[in-house]
Amino acid sequence: MEKILNGRIWVIADKDGKKINDIDTDMIFHNRYLAITDISKMGEYSFDNLKDWEDFSKKAKKGDILIVGENFGAGSSRQQAVDCFISLGIQAIVGESFGAIYKRNAINSGIPLIEAVGIFSNGKFSSGEEIELNIVSGEIKNISQNKIFKASPLSKVAMDIYEAKGLMNL
């Protein structure tokens, strides 16, 4: 399995470019869509309840990577908040920190979550740029700017689950 992920990034920030902290599972996948059980259809509702990001699903492409602020995925244990990104083909999420339940759900589903404290304050990343993300070392290289940011690598347990393509396959 690939240990270096290449992809276009989405920096989830407000209109002024400031990070949005505490994005909860209701902002990621609103409860009005909970009747949808087909994962392949969940993607179109990603960030539907997050101001200025309602059209994200129309712009996202398979292989994209998200960069998010602090406490991403706070709130409920809503698995759909992970599955909607699987549906879109989001290959990883880089964030300053994650809600505990969201983190466990994402790891169990085989989505790498990379903790990168300070990623918003360094000015090295903008939506649309290409990055190279080494999930073993935690190194994030902005290919456009040839700049490097050091984050935390995946733990051995998370790597084992990622390589198995999900906990149920492990």
Secondary structure, 3 states (H helix, E strand, C coil): CCCEEEEEEEECECCCCCECCCCEHHHHCCHHHCCCCCHHHHHHHCCCCCCCCCCHHHHCCCCCEEEECCCECECCCCCHHHHHHHHHCCCEEEECCECHHHHHHHHHCCCCEEECCCCCCCCCCCCCCEEEEECCCCEEEECCCCEEEECCCCCHHHHHHHHCCCHHHC
